[in-house]
Amino acid sequence: NGYRYEGSWEQDYQQGKGVEKYSDGSKYEGSYSKGKKDGRGEYTWSDGSRYIGGFENGMINGEGEFEWSDGRYYKGHWVNGQMCGKGEFRWPNGKRYIGEYNQSKKDGYGTYYWSDNVYYEGNWLNNAQHGEGRYYEKGIETKGIFRYGKMIKNLSGGDESNNGMRKTMKEYIGEDKGSVIPEVHDSFQMDS
């Protein structure tokens, strides 16, 4: 069937260090506990996407780095295969986000950079600016209250409808709908 495992076994389970190769070209090299990926490892998908970092109970967990085949990159904390906690996400076009995630969505406090002189710093909810934040463009700071990516109150003194921002924040971030992580193959287990 194209599946191959090389490594340690204990009581019919993969245990310790090992390498799994799958029929679709995916590969895992790392630690196992009781037949599941557990500890530090490297998983490479057939499309070239790659994760290096922690695994727990067969899932991506803990600190790790993920690089998608299209050049997107995330380094930070993971919970059950989802970006969760603090991390940094970079896009091939130079945009980046440094801050908190919840279930692979920007959620909490963070900074999104469109370029070095254009960025938003503040609170996020469900991948949109939400709460108090600051928008910087060409050295000008605009403080405000945001709701679902749109400024609803300008705290810098000015009109919310014409606050120096060329588009709503949601339009700027439109390309970022969250990043789906490919599934990790289950480890082989011996039949009793």
Buried (B, 14 or more C-beta within 10 A) or exposed (E): EEEEBEBEBEEEBBBEBBBBBBEEEBBBBBBBBBBBBBBBBBBBBEEEBBBBBBBBEBBBBBBBBBBBEEEBBBBBBBBEBBBBBBBBBBBEEEBBBBBBBBEBBBBBBBBBBBEEEBBBBBBBBEBBBBBBBBBBBEEEEBBBBBBBBBBEEBEEEBEBEEBBBEEBBBEBBEEBEEBEBBEBBEBBEEEE
